[in-house]
Amino acid sequence: MFKSDSSEEEKEEMYMPNKDLSPRTRAKKLEELKRYQNLLNPPICQQTYVRQKVNTKLNKHKKKNNDEIIDIKPRKSMIETPSTDQLLRQDTVFEKHCCEAVHNNIIFLCAQISAKFHDDLLIGQEHSKKILPDCNSPSQNLLAQKEELSDEEKIQIVTQDPKFGMFSLFKYHIHRGYRNDILKAKNAFYCSHIFSLLFMLPILIFIIQWVVYIALIVHDTKTFDKEFCPNESTIETKLIMLAVSLLYFVRSFFLWDNLTDRTRLNRMMPSIDIWVMLDTFQEFGFNLLVYLANLWIVYNNESLTEMILNSLAMEFLMNLDNEFEEMYFKYLPEAAVDIYDNVFVNFRDNQEKLKKRKRSCTFNCVRCVFYIPFKILVLSLLLFPVFCVIMMFYGPICK
């Protein structure tokens, strides 16, 4: 009995060092105490700690579904991070399921479509309102004007504005370009500037686009003498039809993005006359019609050479007006700067000009005439990806 009591006293003395001991003896006793504690509770390495944290986080969300918790071994890069708490962020795949992400994207898409149909294509009021309640406040760039832009930035804004097309360029020549101030300042004579007014070169470009387009469509329509689903073409032509449908399916989303991005410029062409409406409809509507025509041309033709050449001709025709603007401003960049400084207005000024213009009965009648075509244009851009998906199956099978 005395032996056991002495052993307990020795154990307490060993693991509970006395303050009266010398510093060297006290340090030795503390070291022995740490070893004893390590035997009772072994330390957890950093890798084990990370694994426990991740599994605990997974267990909270997967317990409801009675799923099996998988022991995850973290990567070396995860172990070496200074803070393991940053590994468990709220935006990782551990927090959001696939169905929830799809649901959120569908809600965002529906809100965007609703905003487009309630928007005025000439003004672009969509960007002055929140698409979703949790979106950031509308950008103040629509109401603010950036100072001290370079000439290259001004030229880029002028060429990107969908409301500034061939009709607006010809209108510029009528109101300002006829004075030839830019040519006199440069002490140079440019035929593209002079004859754009005398021979109406921008209007001729517009006419060329539609004449060639109508001619190609009428020619292919007359040569079409097949049934609804003949299924007579070779495997090569069917593959070309599938590839073109896939290509335009991908491009269809950029058509919508083009409509969204190019209607949110800080400065724009004033939307106060019929010429701006024609340019806007030409910019977005003609591109969509060209894509539809290319699908029809590829479906109707049997020769691979004719398919490719006719499609390239349509692509060239679609960019004809943009190339004319680039060539014109390449020789006369001062004209684009003059248009930006003296013709373009910011978002607030455009709204004020439009309010004054709405007092005109003629302008209101023209807007009513263009209201339905603009809504049809937005609906067509929305349904074009669906049409491309249909052509992916119908074209190769029935061609």
PASERO-629980 format. One record per residue (C-alpha): x negated, z, y; residue in one letter. Coordinates in steps of 0.2 Angstrom, whole numbers, plus 5000, padded with zeros to 4 digits. Layout:
BEGIN
XZYA
...
END
This chain:
BEGIN
500050005000M
498650045012F
497849885007K
499349785012S
499549875028D
497649845032S
497849655028S
499349635040E
498349725053E
496949615050E
498049455051K
498749515068E
497049555074E
496549385069M
497949285077Y
498349395091M
496649415100P
496349575110N
496049575128K
494649705126D
493649585116L
492149485123S
492449315130P
491549225115R
492549325102T
494149295111R
493849105112A
493449105093K
495049205090K
496049075100L
495248935091E
495849015074E
497549035081L
497748845086K
497148805068R
498448915061Y
499848835072Q
499348665067N
499548705049L
501248765052L
501848625064N
500748475062P
500548365078P
501548205080I
500548055084C
501047935097Q
501647795085Q
502747925076T
503447985092Y
503947805098V
504747765081R
505747925082Q
506347885100K
506847715095V
507747765079N
508647905089T
509247775102K
509847655088L
510747795079N
511847835094K
512547655095H
512647615076K
513347775070K
515047715074K
514947555063N
514147655049N
512647535049D
511047585041E
509647635053I
508047535050I
506447615053D
505647515066I
503747505068K
503247485086P
502047355091R
500247395097K
500747345115S
502147465114M
501147615108I
499847585122E
501047595136T
500847745147P
502747795147S
503747775131T
505347805141D
505147635149Q
505347555132L
507147605131L
507847515146R
509747485148Q
509547295148D
508847275131T
509647205115V
509747385109F
511047415122E
512147255123K
512947165109H
513046975107C
514946975109C
514847085125E
513546965133A
514646815128V
516146895136H
515246935152N
514646755153N
516446685151I
517146805164I
515746745176F
516146565172L
518046585175C
517646675191A
516546525197Q
517846395192I
519146485201S
518046495217A
517746315216K
519546265215F
519946375230H
518446315240D
518346185253D
517046055247L
516646005265L
516346185271I
515646275256G
516546435259Q
516246485241E
514546555245H
515246665259S
516246765246K
515846865231K
516146785214I
516246945205L
516547125211P
514747175205D
513847035213C
512847065228N
513547035246S
513646855251P
512046785258S
511846805276Q
510846645276N
512446545279L
512646635296L
510846645300A
509646505306Q
507846505301K
506746465316E
505146365317E
505446255302L
504146115298S
504545935300D
504445915281E
505646055278E
506845975291K
506745805282I
507045895265Q
508645975272I
509345815279V
509045715263T
509745855252Q
511445875262D
512745785251P
513745755267K
512445655275F
512445485266G
512545295271M
514045315283F
513345465292S
511645375294L
512545225301F
513545335313K
511845415319Y
511245235324H
512845215333I
512745375343H
510945405345R
509845285336G
510345135347Y
509245195361R
507645175351N
506845335359D
505845365343I
505145185342L
504745195361K
503845365358A
502845295344K
502545125353N
503045035337A
504344925330F
505244955313Y
506444825306C
507244955295S
507845055311H
508344905322I
509244805308F
510144965301S
511144945317L
511244765319L
511544715301F
512344885295M
511044905281L
511745075276P
513445005274I
512744865264L
511944985252I
513645065249F
514444895246I
513044845234I
513345005223Q
515144975221W
515044785218V
513744795204V
514644945196Y
516344855196I
515544695190A
514744785175L
516244875170I
517344725171V
516144625161H
516044755147D
517844775147T
518244585144K
516944575130T
517744725121F
518844665107D
518744795094K
519944925086E
520045105091F
518845155077C
518044995070P
516445085062N
515444925061E
513844955070S
512144985062T
511345155059I
510145125073E
511545095086T
512445245080K
510945355083L
510745285101I
512545325104M
512245505098L
510645525108A
511445465124V
512945575122S
511745725119L
510745675135L
512245665146Y
512945835139F
511345915145V
511445825162R
513245875164S
512746055168F
511545995181F
512945895190L
513846055192W
512346145198D
511946005210N
513746035217L
513446215219T
511646215226D
511846075239R
513446145247T
512446305252R
511246235265L
510946335281N
511146185292R
512346035287M
513145885294M
514745935304P
516245905293S
517345835306I
517745655302D
518145535288I
516345475286W
515745645280V
517145645267M
516645475261L
514845525259D
515245685250T
516445595238F
515145455235Q
513745575232E
514545675218F
515945555212G
514845405210F
513545495199N
514945555187L
515645375186L
513945305182V
513745425168Y
515445385161L
515045195163A
513445215153N
514345305139L
515545155138W
514145025139I
513145105125V
514745115114Y
515244935118N
513644845116N
512844805099E
511044755105S
509844895108L
509044805122T
510644775131E
511044965129M
509445015137I
509344885150L
511144915156N
510945105156S
509345095166L
510244975178A
511645105181M
510345235184E
509445135197F
511145095205L
511545275206M
510045315216N
510045165227L
510745265242D
509545405240N
508045285239E
508545195255F
508545365264E
506845405257E
506145245262M
506945245279Y
506245425283F
504545385276K
504245265290Y
505245365303L
505145545299P
505545585317E
507245515315A
507645655301A
506945785313V
508045725327D
509545725315I
509145905310Y
508945965328D
510345875337N
511645825324V
511645965311F
512446125314V
512446295305N
513846375295F
514746465309R
514646315321D
515346205307N
516846315305Q
517146315324E
517046125325K
518246115310L
519446225318K
519546125334K
519645965324R
521146035314K
522146015329R
522045825327S
523545755317C
522545605311T
521145725304F
522345835295N
523145675287C
521445615281V
521045785274R
522745795264C
522345615257V
520645675251F
521245845245Y
521845785228I
520245675225P
519145815228F
520045935216K
520045795203I
518145775206L
517945965203V
519045955187L
518045805181S
516345885183L
517046035173L
517745935159L
516345805158F
515345925146P
516845925134V
516945735135F
515145725130C
515445835115V
516845725109I
515745575111M
514445655101M
515645635086F
516745495090Y
515345375096G
514245375080P
515745385068I
516845245076C
515445135084K
END
